[in-house]
Amino acid sequence: MSEYEPKYVVVNMVEEAEKLVTKFEIDTVTKFTIFSRNKGFSHDLDCLQGHRVLWEDKGQEEGVKVPCNGTPFIILGFDVRECHFGPDRNTMKKKKYQMEKTIEADQDHSYTQKSRTLVQNTKKLDCPARIYMKKICKFPDYKILGHDSIWKRKKQVQKLKKALSTNEDMLREEEIHIFFPGIESHKNHLTGQRWVWLFRKNLFNIRVSTTNGLERQHLKLKQDYLSQTSDKSLSSLVNVLFSQVFPDSYNRYIDYNARSLESIKAYASIVPRFLKNRPRLRCW
């Protein structure tokens, strides 16, 4: 998968926007959670009176920007999603919970409760990457034709507000403007794209070449090796890797290559010469 750049997309329905967000997460091997969303984004508003009429929306430095094309619009709602490695917004709650657990353990007649040893108490790493979405409603009937001017804009806005106050029938077009961040927006952690590629760029014969494959080897390590020891320290993990995992991997590598030799097995006559005695990939 190639490195991805920031991109700007416009769709007509919230359902389409949700599908694009899901596809973006799958394609980039990332995950985003809702940071902020108002009611107008996910619900249809019956009354549009009182909304500010705009001709363009420059937005923030990074985010949704609606350019001016001569058609007035109002902003119905917004949705901001941040990387799940973003800022930790429950720091105080976690500290309070930890304090309560400590007090409970120090009380008289307390019993020892088995608990996990956490290397870190949160997965949050202050990643600033965000997906910005903005839902707008455009009014093509009040589009400025010909030369644009401040006077024409004011006249059209007055007409539009009057029509909205009396609920007149008019043509409305809803749009969802979406800004997807690029890979450079992610900070302090590896993305799914970089995860596997970090250690395989110069190792052309490594069999594990996908994130799913790496997760499968991780599961194998825990089930076949780490489950046999109660010591969960880092030194124990290193000892298991060098005394069991790597030797087993090397022995399987030797075994697979030995089985491929012509002196061990007979190849069919239709098998090309370059496929015979072919070295196997490293296996884990």
C-alpha positions in Angstrom: 0.0 0.0 0.0 1.4 3.4 -1.0 1.7 6.4 1.2 -1.6 8.3 1.2 -2.0 12.1 0.9 -4.6 14.4 2.4 -7.8 14.5 0.3 -11.1 16.4 0.1 -14.3 14.7 -0.9 -17.9 15.9 -1.3 -20.9 13.6 -1.1 -24.7 14.1 -0.9 -25.7 11.8 2.0 -24.5 11.1 5.5 -24.6 7.3 4.7 -22.2 7.9 1.9 -19.9 9.8 4.2 -19.9 7.0 6.7 -19.0 4.4 4.1 -16.1 6.5 2.9 -14.8 6.9 6.4 -15.0 3.1 6.9 -13.2 2.5 3.6 -10.5 5.1 4.5 -9.9 3.3 7.8 -9.6 -0.1 6.1 -7.4 1.2 3.3 -5.0 3.1 5.6 -5.2 0.6 8.5 -6.2 3.3 10.9 -9.0 3.9 13.3 -10.9 7.1 14.2 -13.3 7.8 17.0 -15.9 10.6 17.2 -14.5 13.6 19.1 -17.3 16.1 18.4 -20.6 15.9 16.6 -23.7 18.1 16.8 -27.4 17.1 16.3 -27.7 18.7 12.9 -25.1 16.4 11.3 -27.0 13.1 11.9 -30.6 14.4 12.0 -32.7 16.3 9.5 -33.7 19.8 10.7 -37.2 20.9 9.9 -36.7 24.5 10.7 -33.8 26.3 9.1 -34.7 29.8 10.4 -32.0 31.4 12.5 -29.1 29.8 10.7 -26.4 32.1 9.4 -26.3 32.4 5.6 -22.8 32.0 4.2 -21.3 32.3 0.7 -18.0 30.6 1.6 -16.5 29.0 4.7 -12.7 29.1 5.0 -12.8 26.9 8.1 -9.7 26.1 10.1 -6.1 25.8 8.9 -6.6 22.1 8.5 -10.2 21.0 7.9 -13.2 21.5 5.7 -13.3 24.6 3.5 -16.3 25.4 1.4 -15.4 27.6 -1.6 -17.6 30.3 -3.0 -19.5 29.5 -6.2 -22.2 32.2 -6.0 -24.7 29.9 -4.2 -25.7 30.7 -0.6 -25.7 28.0 2.0 -26.1 27.3 5.7 -24.1 24.9 7.9 -26.4 22.2 9.3 -23.9 20.3 11.4 -20.3 19.0 11.8 -18.5 15.8 12.7 -14.9 15.7 13.9 -13.1 12.3 14.4 -9.7 11.9 15.8 -7.2 9.1 15.7 -7.8 6.6 18.4 -4.2 7.3 19.5 -5.2 10.9 20.1 -5.2 12.9 23.3 -6.1 11.2 26.5 -9.3 13.0 27.7 -9.9 10.8 30.7 -6.7 11.4 32.6 -8.5 12.6 35.8 -11.0 9.8 35.7 -8.2 7.2 35.5 -6.2 8.8 38.3 -9.4 8.8 40.5 -10.0 5.1 39.7 -6.4 4.2 40.4 -6.5 6.0 43.7 -9.7 4.2 44.7 -8.1 0.8 43.8 -5.1 1.7 45.9 -7.2 2.7 48.9 -9.3 -0.5 48.6 -6.2 -2.7 48.6 -4.8 -1.0 51.7 -8.0 -1.5 53.7 -8.1 -4.1 56.5 -9.4 -7.6 55.7 -8.7 -6.9 52.0 -8.0 -9.9 49.8 -5.4 -10.2 47.1 -7.1 -9.8 43.7 -5.2 -10.9 40.6 -4.7 -8.1 38.2 -2.8 -7.5 35.0 0.5 -5.7 34.9 0.2 -2.7 32.6 3.3 -1.5 30.8 1.4 1.8 30.2 -2.0 2.8 31.5 -3.3 4.2 28.2 -2.9 3.7 24.5 -3.3 7.4 23.9 -0.3 9.1 22.3 -1.5 12.6 21.5 -1.8 12.0 17.8 -3.3 15.1 16.1 -4.7 13.3 13.0 -8.4 14.1 12.5 -11.2 13.6 9.9 -13.4 16.7 9.5 -16.9 16.5 8.1 -19.3 19.4 7.6 -22.9 19.1 6.4 -24.3 22.1 4.5 -27.6 23.0 2.7 -27.3 25.0 -0.5 -30.1 27.1 -2.1 -29.5 27.2 -5.9 -32.6 29.4 -6.4 -30.8 32.3 -4.8 -27.5 31.9 -6.7 -26.0 35.1 -7.9 -25.9 35.3 -11.7 -23.5 37.5 -13.5 -21.2 39.9 -11.6 -20.8 39.2 -7.9 -21.0 42.1 -5.4 -21.6 42.7 -1.8 -24.9 44.5 -2.6 -26.2 41.5 -4.6 -25.3 39.2 -1.7 -27.1 41.2 0.8 -30.3 41.3 -1.3 -30.2 37.6 -1.9 -29.6 36.9 1.8 -32.7 39.1 2.7 -34.8 37.2 0.2 -33.6 33.8 1.5 -34.2 34.6 5.1 -37.7 35.8 4.4 -38.4 32.7 2.5 -37.1 30.5 5.3 -39.1 32.4 7.9 -42.3 31.7 6.0 -41.3 28.1 5.1 -41.7 28.7 1.3 -41.0 25.9 -1.0 -37.5 26.1 -2.6 -34.9 23.9 -4.1 -32.4 22.6 -1.5 -29.2 20.6 -2.0 -27.5 18.9 0.9 -23.7 18.2 0.8 -21.3 16.5 3.1 -17.8 18.0 2.8 -15.1 15.6 4.1 -11.4 16.2 4.8 -9.2 13.1 5.2 -5.8 13.6 6.7 -2.6 12.3 5.1 -0.1 9.9 6.7 2.1 12.8 7.8 -0.7 14.0 10.1 -0.2 10.9 12.4 2.4 11.6 15.1 4.0 9.6 17.9 2.9 6.2 16.6 3.3 3.9 13.6 0.3 3.6 11.2 -0.7 0.2 9.9 1.1 0.9 6.6 4.4 1.6 8.3 4.0 -1.2 10.9 5.0 -4.2 8.8 7.1 -2.3 6.3 9.3 -0.9 9.0 11.2 -4.2 9.4 10.8 -5.7 5.9 12.2 -3.0 3.6 15.6 -4.7 3.3 14.4 -8.3 4.0 13.1 -9.5 0.7 12.7 -13.1 1.8 10.6 -12.5 5.0 7.3 -14.4 4.7 5.3 -12.1 7.0 4.4 -9.2 4.7 1.1 -8.0 6.0 -0.3 -6.6 9.3 -2.7 -9.6 9.5 0.2 -11.9 9.1 2.2 -10.2 11.8 -0.8 -10.4 14.2 -1.1 -14.1 13.4 2.6 -14.6 14.4 1.9 -12.6 17.6 -1.0 -14.9 18.5 1.2 -18.0 17.8 3.9 -16.6 20.0 1.5 -16.1 22.9 -0.3 -19.4 22.5 2.6 -21.8 21.8 5.4 -20.2 23.8 4.4 -17.5 26.3 1.5 -19.6 27.7 4.0 -22.1 29.1 5.6 -19.6 31.5 4.2 -17.5 34.3 7.0 -14.9 34.1 5.7 -12.0 32.0 8.8 -9.8 32.3 10.7 -8.5 29.3 13.8 -10.6 30.2 11.6 -13.7 30.1 10.2 -12.8 26.7 13.8 -12.2 25.3 14.8 -15.6 26.8 11.9 -17.4 25.2 12.6 -15.8 21.8 16.3 -16.8 21.7 16.0 -20.2 23.4 12.8 -21.5 21.8 11.2 -19.3 19.1 14.2 -18.6 16.9 15.8 -22.1 17.1 12.4 -23.6 16.2 12.1 -21.2 13.3 15.6 -22.0 12.0 15.0 -25.8 12.3 11.8 -25.5 10.3 13.6 -23.4 7.7 16.3 -26.1 7.3 13.7 -28.8 7.2 11.6 -27.2 4.5 14.7 -26.5 2.3 16.0 -30.1 2.8 12.6 -31.4 1.5 13.0 -29.3 -1.6 16.3 -30.9 -2.7 16.2 -33.2 -5.8 18.2 -35.8 -3.7 15.3 -36.0 -1.3 12.2 -35.8 -3.5 11.4 -36.5 -7.1 10.1 -33.7 -9.3 7.7 -34.2 -12.2 9.1 -33.8 -15.6 6.8 -30.8 -16.3 8.3 -28.8 -13.4 10.6 -26.1 -14.8 14.2 -26.2 -13.8 14.2 -22.9 -11.9 11.5 -24.3 -9.6 13.6 -27.2 -8.5 15.9 -27.0 -5.4 14.3 -23.6 -4.8 15.0 -22.2 -1.4 12.1 -21.6 0.9 11.2 -18.3 2.5 12.1 -17.9 6.2 9.2 -19.1 8.3 8.5 -18.2 11.9 
